[in-house]
């Protein structure tokens, strides 16, 4: 991650390529997960041993959460603070999904989504932290 801020007017702090690449990799894996969730699996799928329908309650919430992730992904390219906040909101929504949607269906076997979503939580924290540090650096006047 590069935190280069120049004291000259007109130069902007660069985006973190490493964070954006990590977010893109996670997004591609998440997209593959969502695409496979459109396939009905009466005996379970490679994702879960629980029978699933593409548009049951759990399937709808999974797709809505992907939309929230996609919004955060697109926003983070322009504004790290808002994008990071959306990723943290996504993490809260993931906990809600696991506790109130999947736990009643699966029983004590829920919680995998929270563990698989941990990288997004970490990325959200890193984007917010990077924005905060960049803001703090930009407010300090350059040395003569």
N, C-alpha and C positions, 0 to 999 in steps of 0.2 A: 504494500500500500504506500502510495506516495502522497505526502502532505506537503506539497510545494506551493507556497504562497509568495508571490513577488510583490514588493512594495510599489511597483510601478502601476500607474493607472492603465486600465484597459486589459490587464491580464487577469485571468480567472483561474481559480484553483482547479486542478485537474480532478477528474472522477477516478475512483479507485477501480482499476481494471480487474484486480483480483476478486473484489467483492462482486462486481457485476458478472464476471465469468462464473463464479461459484453459484450465484443466483440463477444464471442461465442454465447451468448444468442441472440444478435442482428442478428448475421449471420444466426442462425436457423430460426428466424422470417422472415428474408429477403429471405432465401431459400424457405420457404413456399409461400411467395408472388410471387417469380419467377416461382415456379412450377405451381401455379394457373394461371399465365399469359399465360401458354401454352394452356389453355382451351378457345376456342372461346366463346365469349359472345355477341350475336347479340343484346340482350336487356340490356346489362350491367351485371356486376358480383357483388359479395359481396365487391369487392374493389372499384368499381366505377360504376356510372350509365351510363357511356358513352359506347356505343358499342365498342368492341375491337376484333381485330384479333391477333392471336399469332405472326404473322410475318409482321405486318404493320410497318410503320416507327417508331412509338412510341414503339411498342413491341420489335423491334430490339434494339433500344437504351436502353431500360430497361434491356435487357439481356446483352448487352455490359457493362453497368454500373455494373451489378452484377459480371461480370468477373473482372472488375477493383477492386471491393470490395474484391473479393476472392484473388486476387493477394496481396492486402494490408494485408488481414487477414493472409495469409501464411507467408509473409515477416515479420510481426510484431513479430512473435514467435522467429525470429533470430535477427532482428535489429529494435529496437523501433523507431529510427529516420526515416529510410526509410519507414517503415510501416505507421508511423504517417503521413509522407509526402504524401504517397499514399492515405490515408484517407482524407487528406485535398484536394488533387487533385480530389478525388471522390466527395467531397462537391461542388467544382467548376463545375464539370461536371453535378451534379444534378441541379444547378442553370441554366446552359446552357440548359439542357433537359426541365426544367419547362418553361423557357422563350421562347425558340425557337421551341420546339416541341409540348409540351402540351398546351401552351397558345393559339396558333392558332386553335387547335382542340377543346378545351373545352371552350375557351373564358375567361371570368373573373373568372372562377372557378378553375384555376390552382394554384399551390403553395403547395398542400398537400404533394408532394414528398419532398420538401425542409423541411417542418415541421417534417415529419416522419424521415428524414435523419439527423436531428439535433444531435441525439446521436452520430453518426459517426463523425461529426465535433468536438464535445466535446472530444470524444475518441482520435481523431487525435491530438488535442491540448495537451491532457494529456500525450500521448505517447511521443510527441516531448519534452514536458516540463520535463518528467521523464528522458529521455535520456540526456537532457542538464544538469539537476541537478546531475545526476550520473557522467557525464563527469567532471563536476566542482568539485565534491567531490573526484573523483579519482585522480585529478591533485594535490590536496593538500597533502603534505607529512604527514605521520602519526606522531603524537606527541610521543616523546621518553618516 
